[in-house]
Amino acid sequence: MNQPVNPLLFCVLVMAAPLAACGEETAAPPPTEAQLRAVIAKGLGYLARGSDEWMVEKGCNACHHLPQVLWNHREARMRGFTIDEKKFDEWLKWSYENGTNIKAGREMTAFLKLAMPDKPAPELTKIILEGQQPDGSWKPSGQFLGQKRPAPESTINSTRIFLLALMTDDGDKKLSDDALAKAAALLAKEQKPTSIETLAYRTLFARRLGKSEEVAALSAEIVGHQHADGGWGWQIKAPGSDAIATGLALYVLSSSAEPAASAAIVRAQSWLIASQREDGSWPMDYRNLSSTDRSKPEKAKSLKAATQIYSYWGTAWSTLGLLQGVPVKKK
C-alpha cells in the first residue's frame, strides 16, 4: 500500500531538484568552536606526549619539535585551554638551555624566537646574526636542506625565517633592520615558488612589513592552490593534500579578511578534522617533502624515524593552524 506523500517534503524535493540537476552544492557549515577545541586538544595531547622523547631520548631541539610544542601551547593558553604549566616551564627551560646547540640546524633558534616572541633572547639573536652570509642569506640546514624544492628557494625560505625571528623583539630593531637591508638584493631575485611553505613564509613576511597589497595577492594565490578536498599539498603541483602544507596555509590565511580566504579556511578546517588520527596526530608521508630515498630495506630504521618526525611536524602545524579559528580570551 502506498503511503501518502508529506506535502512539505514534496515541496522541498521539487525545489531541490533543479539545484541537484545543475550540480550545485550547498557549502558545508563551518566547524563549531566546540569541534575545533576537541580536535585541538587531541593535537596538543599528542605533541605533549612526544615532548619527552625529543628531550630525553633524542636530545633534539630541532626547529619542528620543542619550539613548536611551546608555540602551540602558548597560543592554546591564550585561547583559554588548560595546559600543564609545570610541563610548559620544563620545555621552556630545556629549550633555552639547549638553544646554543645548533647541530640539527640553526633554524631552531629562529623557531624558538617565533614560538616565544615576548621572551627576550639575546643569545639566540647573536647565533642568528652570526649565520648571515655576506650576500645577506642564511644557509638552509637540517630538514630545510633536503626538502623537495630548488636550492635558491630553500635559501630564501631560511632567510625569511631568520628575519622574521629577528623582528619579534623590538629591542632588536636596529639589528633586524640592518639584516633586512643586507638581504634586500637577494630577496628581490626570488623566482616563482614551488612549495606552499614558500608562499606561506612570503605572506608572513609581507604582513610583518605592512605590505597589505602583497599580502592580499599572496593569500589569493594560496587559496587558488587549495585542493577540492580542502587541503593543500607541500609542492604546489602535488596532487594530494598533507597536514604540513594545510596547517601552514591555514595558519597564514586565518589573518586574512578576504571572503575567498574565509571559505578556504572552513574547507581546510573540515579536512583537518576529518583526517586527524585517534591518537591526536596527523599522518604524513615524508616523501611528499623529503628528497632522501629511504625505500631500501637497510633504510627501515631511517624510514621509521622520518615518518615519526614528519607526522609530529604535521601535527604541530595542523594544531597551530586550527588554533587560529578559536578566539583569544581577553585578559
Residue frames as qw, qx, qy, qz and C-alpha x, y, z in Angstrom:
[[0.000, 0.889, 0.458, 0.000, 0.00, 0.00, 0.00],
 [0.415, 0.473, -0.030, 0.777, 1.42, 3.38, -0.98],
 [0.338, -0.553, -0.446, 0.617, 1.99, 5.84, 1.84],
 [0.181, 0.941, 0.273, 0.085, 0.69, 9.42, 1.39],
 [0.577, 0.320, -0.092, 0.746, 3.38, 11.93, 0.48],
 [0.315, -0.653, -0.322, 0.609, 4.15, 14.60, 3.06],
 [0.352, 0.885, 0.260, 0.158, 3.24, 17.88, 1.29],
 [0.207, -0.930, 0.263, 0.153, 6.13, 19.80, 2.91],
 [0.617, -0.329, 0.620, 0.356, 8.64, 17.12, 1.94],
 [0.615, 0.527, 0.523, 0.266, 7.26, 17.08, -1.59],
 [0.174, 0.983, 0.049, 0.030, 7.77, 20.84, -1.91],
 [0.402, -0.757, 0.454, 0.243, 11.34, 20.60, -0.62],
 [0.673, -0.027, 0.654, 0.344, 12.18, 17.84, -3.09],
 [0.503, 0.739, 0.401, 0.200, 10.67, 19.71, -6.00],
 [0.005, 0.991, -0.127, -0.036, 12.57, 22.89, -5.15],
 [0.504, -0.621, 0.549, 0.245, 15.84, 20.99, -4.65],
 [0.826, 0.274, 0.464, 0.166, 15.62, 19.03, -7.90],
 [0.501, 0.850, -0.007, 0.163, 16.78, 21.84, -10.21],
 [0.207, -0.856, 0.472, -0.046, 19.79, 22.51, -7.99],
 [0.736, -0.258, 0.619, 0.095, 20.76, 18.85, -8.00],
 [0.770, 0.526, 0.332, 0.143, 20.36, 18.66, -11.75],
 [0.310, 0.918, -0.167, 0.184, 22.68, 21.61, -12.20],
 [0.792, 0.106, -0.387, 0.461, 25.27, 20.03, -9.90],
 [0.077, -0.702, 0.247, -0.663, 25.10, 22.83, -7.34],
 [0.648, -0.242, -0.651, 0.313, 26.11, 22.00, -3.78],
 [0.375, -0.888, -0.074, -0.256, 25.41, 23.70, -0.50],
 [0.302, 0.588, -0.577, 0.480, 28.58, 24.76, 1.27],
 [0.663, -0.313, -0.636, 0.239, 29.27, 22.76, 4.41],
 [0.356, -0.908, -0.071, -0.209, 28.75, 24.71, 7.63],
 [0.255, 0.655, -0.573, 0.422, 31.91, 25.83, 9.40],
 [0.606, -0.172, -0.717, 0.299, 33.06, 23.68, 12.33],
 [0.444, -0.848, -0.182, -0.226, 31.80, 24.89, 15.69],
 [0.019, -0.758, 0.528, -0.381, 34.20, 26.22, 18.29],
 [0.777, -0.357, 0.451, -0.256, 33.48, 23.11, 20.36],
 [0.948, 0.299, 0.077, 0.081, 34.51, 20.89, 17.45],
 [0.452, 0.741, -0.339, 0.361, 37.71, 22.86, 16.90],
 [0.346, -0.687, 0.508, -0.387, 38.58, 22.75, 20.59],
 [0.925, -0.162, 0.317, -0.136, 38.12, 18.99, 20.77],
 [0.861, 0.445, -0.039, 0.244, 40.43, 18.38, 17.79],
 [0.190, 0.798, -0.374, 0.434, 42.99, 20.90, 19.03],
 [0.616, -0.590, 0.427, -0.301, 43.02, 19.32, 22.50],
 [0.975, 0.034, 0.209, 0.072, 43.85, 15.94, 20.95],
 [0.647, 0.645, -0.151, 0.378, 46.63, 17.50, 18.88],
 [0.138, -0.795, 0.412, -0.423, 48.10, 19.25, 21.92],
 [0.839, -0.386, 0.343, -0.170, 47.99, 15.97, 23.82],
 [0.929, 0.288, 0.051, 0.228, 49.94, 14.18, 21.09],
 [0.380, 0.750, -0.272, 0.468, 52.57, 16.92, 20.98],
 [0.429, -0.712, 0.399, -0.388, 52.92, 16.92, 24.77],
 [0.947, -0.192, 0.252, -0.042, 53.29, 13.14, 24.95],
 [0.845, 0.412, -0.011, 0.340, 56.05, 13.23, 22.35],
 [0.035, 0.932, -0.242, 0.267, 57.99, 16.02, 24.00],
 [0.672, -0.603, 0.430, -0.002, 59.82, 13.78, 26.48],
 [0.896, 0.178, 0.303, 0.270, 61.11, 11.62, 23.66],
 [0.485, 0.775, -0.021, 0.404, 62.60, 14.61, 21.85],
 [0.216, -0.872, 0.322, -0.299, 64.13, 15.96, 25.05],
 [0.671, -0.521, 0.516, -0.111, 65.25, 12.88, 26.97],
 [0.880, 0.078, 0.449, 0.135, 65.69, 10.09, 24.44],
 [0.674, 0.572, 0.226, 0.408, 66.78, 12.04, 21.38],
 [0.416, -0.545, -0.030, 0.727, 68.09, 15.24, 22.95],
 [0.331, 0.354, 0.526, 0.699, 66.67, 17.00, 19.92],
 [0.015, 0.654, 0.313, -0.688, 65.82, 20.69, 19.96],
 [0.268, 0.138, 0.605, 0.737, 65.32, 20.89, 16.20],
 [0.152, -0.003, -0.080, -0.985, 63.07, 23.52, 14.70],
 [0.560, -0.200, -0.475, -0.648, 59.94, 21.40, 14.35],
 [0.579, -0.249, -0.756, 0.174, 59.93, 19.76, 17.76],
 [0.357, -0.472, -0.547, 0.592, 60.25, 21.57, 21.09],
 [0.010, -0.133, 0.030, 0.991, 59.89, 25.13, 19.70],
 [0.393, -0.204, -0.513, -0.735, 56.60, 24.21, 18.05],
 [0.465, -0.436, -0.753, 0.163, 55.40, 22.42, 21.18],
 [0.223, -0.369, -0.340, 0.836, 55.97, 25.71, 23.01],
 [0.132, 0.008, -0.324, -0.937, 54.36, 27.72, 20.20],
 [0.425, -0.344, -0.724, -0.421, 51.23, 25.58, 20.19],
 [0.458, -0.497, -0.667, 0.314, 50.79, 25.55, 23.94],
 [0.148, -0.248, -0.169, 0.942, 51.41, 29.29, 24.31],
 [0.280, -0.080, -0.388, -0.874, 48.72, 30.03, 21.72],
 [0.477, -0.387, -0.772, -0.163, 46.39, 27.46, 23.29],
 [0.337, -0.405, -0.554, 0.645, 46.76, 29.12, 26.70],
 [0.039, 0.111, -0.076, -0.990, 45.86, 32.48, 25.09],
 [0.469, -0.146, -0.516, -0.701, 42.60, 30.89, 23.94],
 [0.648, -0.367, 0.246, -0.620, 41.58, 29.51, 27.31],
 [0.871, 0.050, -0.488, -0.025, 42.91, 25.95, 27.03],
 [0.656, -0.687, 0.299, -0.091, 44.19, 24.48, 30.26],
 [0.707, 0.498, -0.471, 0.172, 47.80, 23.49, 29.81],
 [0.845, -0.393, -0.199, 0.304, 50.27, 21.80, 32.12],
 [0.032, 0.974, -0.169, 0.149, 52.17, 24.87, 33.32],
 [0.630, -0.595, 0.478, 0.141, 54.82, 22.83, 35.08],
 [0.785, 0.182, 0.487, 0.337, 55.50, 20.91, 31.89],
 [0.400, 0.877, 0.137, 0.229, 55.49, 24.11, 29.84],
 [0.242, -0.913, 0.329, -0.006, 58.15, 25.59, 32.12],
 [0.752, -0.287, 0.544, 0.237, 60.17, 22.40, 31.74],
 [0.691, 0.527, 0.373, 0.326, 60.01, 22.62, 27.93],
 [0.152, 0.973, -0.024, 0.169, 60.94, 26.29, 28.05],
 [0.474, -0.765, 0.426, 0.094, 63.89, 25.76, 30.39],
 [0.783, -0.059, 0.543, 0.297, 65.21, 22.82, 28.38],
 [0.592, 0.698, 0.300, 0.269, 64.84, 24.60, 25.03],
 [0.072, 0.973, -0.158, 0.155, 66.72, 27.69, 26.11],
 [0.607, -0.610, 0.491, 0.136, 69.41, 25.73, 27.90],
 [0.690, 0.046, 0.620, 0.369, 69.96, 23.87, 24.63],
 [0.401, 0.870, 0.199, -0.207, 69.42, 26.91, 22.44],
 [0.010, 0.811, -0.495, -0.313, 73.09, 27.24, 21.54],
 [0.505, -0.125, 0.829, 0.205, 73.23, 23.65, 20.25],
 [0.544, 0.587, -0.072, -0.595, 72.65, 24.13, 16.53],
 [0.241, -0.274, 0.882, 0.297, 73.92, 20.77, 15.28],
 [0.391, 0.437, 0.810, 0.010, 70.41, 19.95, 13.98],
 [0.258, 0.601, 0.450, 0.609, 70.19, 23.29, 12.19],
 [0.157, -0.034, -0.236, 0.958, 70.38, 26.97, 13.04],
 [0.329, -0.395, -0.453, -0.728, 66.68, 27.36, 12.09],
 [0.518, -0.460, -0.691, 0.205, 65.86, 26.02, 15.55],
 [0.263, -0.275, -0.309, 0.872, 66.88, 29.35, 17.06],
 [0.191, -0.100, -0.296, -0.931, 64.52, 31.21, 14.72],
 [0.522, -0.389, -0.659, -0.376, 61.58, 28.96, 15.52],
 [0.468, -0.392, -0.613, 0.501, 62.25, 29.31, 19.23],
 [0.064, -0.175, -0.117, 0.976, 62.06, 33.10, 18.95],
 [0.375, -0.176, -0.476, -0.776, 58.87, 32.83, 16.87],
 [0.530, -0.375, -0.761, -0.013, 57.40, 30.44, 19.44],
 [0.450, -0.648, -0.417, 0.450, 58.12, 32.82, 22.33],
 [0.355, 0.656, 0.173, 0.643, 58.03, 36.34, 20.79],
 [0.317, -0.885, -0.024, -0.340, 57.71, 38.12, 24.15],
 [0.819, -0.506, 0.094, 0.252, 60.77, 36.48, 25.69],
 [0.187, 0.894, -0.400, -0.080, 63.99, 38.43, 25.10],
 [0.944, -0.104, 0.242, 0.197, 66.71, 36.07, 23.91],
 [0.120, 0.898, -0.358, -0.225, 69.93, 37.96, 23.10],
 [0.448, -0.386, 0.779, 0.209, 71.90, 34.71, 22.91],
 [0.623, 0.415, 0.656, 0.095, 69.60, 33.45, 20.15],
 [0.333, 0.928, 0.046, -0.159, 69.80, 36.79, 18.34],
 [0.194, -0.746, 0.579, 0.265, 73.59, 36.51, 18.41],
 [0.554, -0.049, 0.806, 0.204, 73.53, 33.00, 16.93],
 [0.548, 0.693, 0.467, -0.025, 71.13, 34.10, 14.19],
 [0.188, 0.949, -0.161, -0.196, 73.22, 37.13, 13.20],
 [0.371, -0.561, 0.688, 0.272, 76.39, 35.05, 13.13],
 [0.610, 0.186, 0.752, 0.166, 74.80, 32.86, 10.46],
 [0.470, 0.830, 0.174, -0.245, 74.03, 35.62, 7.97],
 [0.757, 0.110, 0.343, 0.546, 76.21, 35.31, 4.89],
 [0.239, -0.309, 0.179, 0.903, 77.93, 38.18, 3.01],
 [0.079, -0.237, -0.611, -0.751, 75.13, 38.16, 0.40],
 [0.426, -0.199, 0.182, -0.864, 72.54, 38.59, 3.18],
 [0.789, -0.098, -0.475, -0.376, 71.31, 34.99, 3.12],
 [0.548, -0.435, 0.656, -0.283, 71.27, 32.21, 5.67],
 [0.314, 0.247, -0.878, -0.264, 72.26, 28.74, 4.54],
 [0.833, -0.223, -0.093, -0.498, 69.43, 26.22, 4.95],
 [0.100, 0.368, -0.896, 0.226, 70.28, 23.31, 7.21],
 [0.396, 0.043, 0.799, -0.451, 68.70, 20.30, 8.87],
 [0.471, 0.452, 0.755, -0.064, 65.32, 19.43, 7.40],
 [0.321, 0.830, 0.033, -0.455, 65.30, 22.58, 5.27],
 [0.088, -0.597, 0.661, 0.447, 68.30, 21.31, 3.35],
 [0.160, -0.067, 0.947, 0.272, 66.89, 18.06, 1.98],
 [0.458, 0.498, 0.571, -0.465, 63.38, 19.12, 1.03],
 [0.489, 0.394, 0.649, 0.430, 61.87, 18.99, -2.43],
 [0.209, 0.956, 0.176, -0.111, 62.44, 22.45, -3.87],
 [0.625, 0.612, -0.143, 0.463, 65.22, 24.28, -5.69],
 [0.630, -0.210, -0.342, 0.665, 68.22, 25.27, -3.56],
 [0.102, 0.264, -0.016, 0.959, 67.74, 29.04, -4.12],
 [0.520, -0.531, -0.338, -0.577, 64.15, 28.74, -2.87],
 [0.768, -0.411, -0.433, 0.232, 65.31, 26.89, 0.27],
 [0.468, 0.024, -0.214, 0.857, 67.87, 29.62, 0.91],
 [0.157, -0.383, -0.104, -0.904, 65.29, 32.39, 0.67],
 [0.678, -0.520, -0.438, -0.279, 62.88, 30.47, 2.92],
 [0.704, -0.306, -0.384, 0.513, 65.56, 30.16, 5.59],
 [0.259, 0.184, -0.062, 0.946, 66.46, 33.82, 5.16],
 [0.377, -0.511, -0.262, -0.726, 62.86, 34.90, 5.71],
 [0.748, -0.483, -0.456, 0.021, 62.51, 32.71, 8.80],
 [0.597, -0.175, -0.295, 0.725, 65.60, 34.27, 10.39],
 [0.043, 0.285, 0.067, 0.955, 64.50, 37.79, 9.52],
 [0.547, -0.548, -0.387, -0.500, 61.02, 37.18, 10.94],
 [0.743, -0.404, -0.436, 0.309, 62.62, 35.86, 14.12],
 [0.413, 0.012, -0.173, 0.894, 64.80, 38.95, 14.46],
 [0.171, -0.399, -0.217, -0.874, 61.71, 41.14, 14.07],
 [0.555, -0.535, -0.632, -0.078, 59.92, 39.58, 17.07],
 [0.528, -0.561, -0.319, 0.552, 61.85, 41.68, 19.59],
 [0.167, 0.962, 0.139, 0.166, 61.54, 45.47, 19.30],
 [0.476, -0.791, 0.289, 0.251, 64.83, 45.71, 21.15],
 [0.633, -0.112, 0.586, 0.494, 66.50, 44.10, 18.12],
 [0.488, 0.805, 0.294, -0.169, 65.01, 46.58, 15.64],
 [0.088, 0.851, -0.425, -0.296, 68.33, 48.14, 14.62],
 [0.359, -0.324, 0.852, 0.199, 69.84, 44.68, 14.17],
 [0.559, 0.407, 0.723, -0.008, 66.86, 43.36, 12.21],
 [0.377, 0.881, 0.064, -0.278, 66.77, 46.48, 10.01],
 [0.037, -0.716, 0.627, 0.305, 70.44, 46.06, 9.17],
 [0.437, -0.068, 0.888, 0.123, 69.99, 42.36, 8.44],
 [0.537, 0.639, 0.524, -0.166, 66.98, 43.10, 6.25],
 [0.263, 0.882, -0.212, -0.328, 68.90, 45.73, 4.27],
 [0.213, -0.515, 0.791, 0.253, 71.72, 43.25, 3.77],
 [0.427, 0.153, 0.888, 0.068, 69.29, 40.64, 2.40],
 [0.437, 0.625, 0.204, -0.614, 67.22, 43.01, 0.23],
 [0.324, 0.542, -0.584, -0.511, 69.03, 42.30, -3.07],
 [0.034, -0.086, 0.995, 0.047, 68.74, 38.54, -2.53],
 [0.331, 0.426, 0.732, -0.417, 65.02, 38.68, -1.77],
 [0.397, 0.631, -0.069, -0.663, 64.43, 40.82, -4.87],
 [0.223, 0.395, -0.789, -0.414, 65.77, 37.98, -7.07],
 [0.513, 0.024, 0.788, -0.338, 63.14, 35.50, -5.90],
 [0.203, 0.057, -0.790, -0.575, 61.79, 33.09, -8.51],
 [0.690, -0.215, -0.288, -0.628, 58.32, 31.54, -8.83],
 [0.436, -0.385, 0.709, -0.400, 57.65, 29.40, -5.72],
 [0.504, 0.100, -0.812, -0.278, 57.32, 25.63, -5.94],
 [0.353, -0.248, -0.855, 0.290, 56.01, 24.92, -2.42],
 [0.351, -0.786, -0.410, -0.301, 53.11, 26.10, -0.26],
 [0.636, -0.540, -0.207, 0.511, 55.65, 26.68, 2.51],
 [0.397, 0.049, 0.170, 0.901, 57.37, 29.29, 0.37],
 [0.142, -0.587, -0.412, -0.682, 54.09, 31.11, -0.29],
 [0.575, -0.708, -0.408, 0.035, 53.25, 30.93, 3.42],
 [0.594, -0.404, -0.098, 0.689, 56.57, 32.43, 4.52],
 [0.226, 0.267, 0.291, 0.891, 56.35, 35.11, 1.85],
 [0.311, -0.699, -0.455, -0.456, 52.89, 36.05, 3.14],
 [0.627, -0.660, -0.296, 0.289, 54.00, 36.19, 6.78],
 [0.531, -0.149, 0.069, 0.831, 57.00, 38.28, 5.76],
 [0.051, 0.439, 0.365, 0.819, 54.94, 40.73, 3.69],
 [0.455, -0.746, -0.438, -0.213, 52.41, 41.04, 6.54],
 [0.641, -0.518, -0.204, 0.528, 55.18, 41.78, 9.04],
 [0.362, -0.064, 0.183, 0.912, 56.48, 44.55, 6.77],
 [0.229, 0.578, 0.369, -0.691, 52.99, 46.02, 6.35],
 [0.112, 0.216, -0.617, -0.748, 52.70, 45.31, 2.62],
 [0.559, 0.244, 0.573, -0.547, 48.93, 44.82, 2.52],
 [0.674, 0.525, -0.198, -0.481, 48.55, 44.60, -1.26],
 [0.343, 0.433, -0.832, -0.053, 51.25, 41.95, -1.49],
 [0.276, -0.056, 0.860, -0.427, 49.63, 40.03, 1.37],
 [0.671, 0.364, 0.289, -0.578, 46.27, 40.06, -0.41],
 [0.619, 0.539, -0.467, -0.330, 47.83, 38.82, -3.67],
 [0.171, 0.348, -0.912, 0.137, 49.78, 36.05, -1.94],
 [0.448, 0.067, 0.714, -0.534, 46.74, 34.97, 0.09],
 [0.730, 0.441, 0.020, -0.521, 44.72, 34.74, -3.11],
 [0.479, 0.503, -0.703, -0.152, 47.48, 32.65, -4.66],
 [0.116, -0.183, 0.919, -0.328, 47.44, 30.25, -1.71],
 [0.615, 0.265, 0.468, -0.577, 43.64, 29.94, -1.94],
 [0.648, 0.532, -0.306, -0.450, 43.99, 29.23, -5.66],
 [0.353, 0.393, -0.849, -0.002, 46.15, 26.19, -4.92],
 [0.522, -0.144, 0.660, -0.521, 43.69, 24.61, -2.47],
 [0.097, 0.011, -0.948, -0.303, 42.59, 21.12, -3.47],
 [0.522, -0.316, -0.464, -0.642, 38.98, 20.04, -3.88],
 [0.654, -0.355, -0.653, 0.137, 39.18, 18.09, -0.60],
 [0.365, -0.914, -0.112, -0.136, 40.03, 21.27, 1.33],
 [0.718, -0.537, 0.183, 0.403, 43.73, 20.60, 1.87],
 [0.327, 0.867, -0.350, -0.139, 46.96, 21.68, 0.25],
 [0.956, 0.064, -0.042, 0.282, 49.96, 19.68, -0.92],
 [0.555, -0.604, 0.149, 0.551, 53.53, 20.56, 0.07],
 [0.280, -0.107, 0.520, 0.800, 54.55, 21.01, -3.53],
 [0.379, 0.375, 0.067, -0.844, 52.23, 23.34, -5.40],
 [0.560, 0.277, -0.552, -0.552, 51.82, 20.86, -8.23],
 [0.022, -0.082, 0.977, -0.194, 51.37, 17.84, -5.95],
 [0.439, -0.295, -0.615, -0.585, 48.00, 16.10, -6.42],
 [0.592, -0.462, -0.655, 0.089, 47.47, 15.04, -2.81],
 [0.268, -0.829, 0.086, -0.484, 46.91, 17.05, 0.37],
 [0.668, -0.034, -0.592, 0.450, 49.04, 16.79, 3.50],
 [0.469, -0.763, -0.406, 0.184, 48.93, 18.04, 7.08],
 [0.490, -0.352, 0.004, 0.797, 52.02, 20.24, 6.99],
 [0.127, 0.207, 0.404, 0.882, 51.03, 22.26, 3.94],
 [0.294, -0.655, -0.580, -0.385, 47.40, 22.50, 5.08],
 [0.520, -0.669, -0.362, 0.389, 48.32, 23.59, 8.60],
 [0.394, -0.206, 0.121, 0.887, 50.74, 26.20, 7.26],
 [0.011, -0.371, -0.498, -0.784, 48.21, 27.58, 4.77],
 [0.404, -0.710, -0.560, -0.139, 45.51, 27.69, 7.42],
 [0.512, -0.530, -0.238, 0.633, 47.79, 29.48, 9.88],
 [0.251, -0.073, 0.243, 0.934, 48.59, 32.15, 7.28],
 [0.133, -0.427, -0.581, -0.680, 45.09, 32.60, 5.85],
 [0.365, -0.620, -0.665, 0.200, 43.47, 32.93, 9.27],
 [0.230, -0.524, -0.153, 0.806, 44.65, 36.55, 9.43],
 [0.073, 0.099, 0.535, 0.836, 43.12, 37.37, 6.04],
 [0.340, 0.393, 0.437, -0.734, 39.88, 39.32, 5.71],
 [0.300, 0.222, -0.605, -0.703, 39.31, 38.23, 2.12],
 [0.801, 0.039, 0.184, -0.568, 35.94, 36.43, 1.55],
 [0.809, 0.341, -0.466, -0.113, 37.67, 33.77, -0.57],
 [0.233, 0.387, -0.779, 0.435, 40.06, 33.10, 2.32],
 [0.530, -0.184, 0.485, -0.671, 37.13, 32.65, 4.73],
 [0.910, 0.164, -0.060, -0.377, 35.63, 29.91, 2.58],
 [0.647, 0.437, -0.604, 0.157, 39.05, 28.28, 2.14],
 [0.111, -0.413, 0.697, -0.575, 39.58, 28.30, 5.91],
 [0.769, -0.073, 0.315, -0.552, 36.32, 26.42, 6.53],
 [0.900, 0.311, -0.267, -0.145, 37.25, 23.78, 3.95],
 [0.418, 0.496, -0.671, 0.359, 40.74, 23.41, 5.44],
 [0.386, -0.342, 0.603, -0.609, 39.42, 23.09, 8.98],
 [0.890, 0.061, 0.129, -0.433, 37.00, 20.40, 7.84],
 [0.783, 0.418, -0.458, 0.039, 39.75, 18.48, 6.05],
 [0.167, 0.465, -0.718, 0.490, 41.99, 18.52, 9.11],
 [0.612, -0.218, 0.462, -0.604, 39.18, 17.47, 11.43],
 [0.930, 0.190, -0.035, -0.312, 38.35, 14.54, 9.15],
 [0.759, 0.445, -0.444, 0.165, 41.96, 13.40, 8.72],
 [0.210, -0.636, 0.601, -0.435, 43.13, 13.51, 12.35],
 [0.585, 0.028, -0.810, 0.034, 44.03, 10.11, 13.79],
 [0.666, -0.614, -0.399, -0.146, 42.59, 8.83, 17.06],
 [0.701, -0.321, -0.264, 0.580, 45.85, 9.49, 18.94],
 [0.101, -0.899, -0.134, 0.405, 45.63, 13.18, 18.02],
 [0.341, -0.420, 0.501, 0.675, 48.25, 13.13, 15.27],
 [0.653, 0.644, -0.011, -0.399, 48.00, 13.65, 11.54],
 [0.866, 0.038, 0.391, 0.309, 49.56, 11.16, 9.11],
 [0.193, 0.865, -0.309, -0.344, 52.40, 12.35, 6.87],
 [0.919, 0.239, 0.157, 0.273, 54.26, 10.68, 4.06],
 [0.414, -0.682, 0.221, 0.561, 57.78, 12.04, 4.34],
 [0.525, 0.136, 0.584, 0.604, 58.24, 11.51, 0.59],
 [0.190, 0.877, 0.420, 0.139, 55.94, 14.46, -0.07],
 [0.146, -0.981, 0.109, 0.061, 58.64, 16.76, 1.33],
 [0.504, -0.629, 0.532, 0.259, 61.95, 14.96, 1.52],
 [0.629, 0.627, -0.395, -0.235, 64.18, 14.14, -1.41],
 [0.170, -0.483, 0.851, -0.115, 66.02, 11.44, 0.57],
 [0.752, 0.072, -0.544, -0.366, 65.39, 7.90, -0.66],
 [0.347, -0.366, 0.751, -0.426, 64.60, 5.57, 2.26],
 [0.845, 0.130, -0.140, -0.499, 62.93, 2.79, 0.24],
 [0.584, 0.333, -0.737, 0.074, 65.69, 0.18, 0.59],
 [0.797, -0.422, -0.430, -0.033, 65.36, -2.47, 3.35],
 [0.631, -0.071, -0.367, 0.680, 68.54, -1.28, 5.07],
 [0.007, 0.301, -0.056, 0.952, 66.90, 2.14, 5.45],
 [0.446, -0.541, -0.686, -0.195, 64.00, 0.77, 7.52],
 [0.445, -0.512, -0.436, 0.591, 65.16, 2.47, 10.71],
 [0.139, -0.138, 0.121, 0.973, 65.64, 5.77, 8.90],
 [0.244, -0.361, -0.620, -0.652, 62.20, 5.41, 7.28],
 [0.457, -0.601, -0.646, 0.109, 60.55, 4.89, 10.67],
 [0.363, -0.432, -0.234, 0.792, 62.33, 7.90, 12.15],
 [0.029, 0.028, 0.333, 0.942, 61.47, 10.15, 9.20],
 [0.320, -0.491, -0.689, -0.425, 57.82, 9.12, 9.30],
 [0.451, -0.615, -0.533, 0.366, 57.66, 9.94, 13.01],
 [0.288, -0.292, -0.022, 0.912, 59.41, 13.30, 12.55],
 [0.083, -0.148, -0.451, -0.877, 57.19, 14.43, 9.70],
 [0.384, -0.569, -0.696, -0.209, 53.99, 13.29, 11.42],
 [0.414, -0.562, -0.408, 0.589, 55.00, 15.24, 14.54],
 [0.160, -0.168, 0.189, 0.954, 55.78, 18.25, 12.40],
 [0.197, -0.345, -0.636, -0.661, 52.46, 17.92, 10.56],
 [0.412, -0.628, -0.651, 0.108, 50.59, 17.69, 13.85],
 [0.334, -0.434, -0.209, 0.810, 52.31, 20.83, 15.12],
 [0.020, 0.040, -0.328, -0.944, 51.36, 22.92, 12.06],
 [0.303, -0.429, -0.731, -0.435, 47.85, 21.46, 11.85],
 [0.401, -0.615, -0.587, 0.341, 47.12, 22.18, 15.51],
 [0.236, -0.366, -0.055, 0.898, 48.59, 25.68, 15.23],
 [0.094, -0.148, -0.521, -0.836, 46.51, 26.38, 12.14],
 [0.372, -0.545, -0.718, -0.220, 43.31, 25.20, 13.80],
 [0.372, -0.477, -0.464, 0.647, 44.07, 27.27, 16.90],
 [0.071, -0.047, 0.149, 0.985, 43.69, 30.42, 14.82],
 [0.326, -0.392, -0.614, -0.602, 39.98, 29.61, 14.45],
 [0.507, -0.604, -0.582, 0.202, 39.42, 29.90, 18.22],
 [0.002, 0.893, 0.016, 0.449, 39.12, 33.42, 19.66],
 [0.419, 0.214, -0.544, 0.695, 41.76, 34.71, 22.05],
 [0.439, -0.694, -0.558, 0.117, 40.42, 35.19, 25.56],
 [0.034, 0.820, -0.088, 0.564, 40.50, 38.73, 26.89],
 [0.476, 0.049, -0.634, 0.608, 42.68, 39.22, 29.94]]
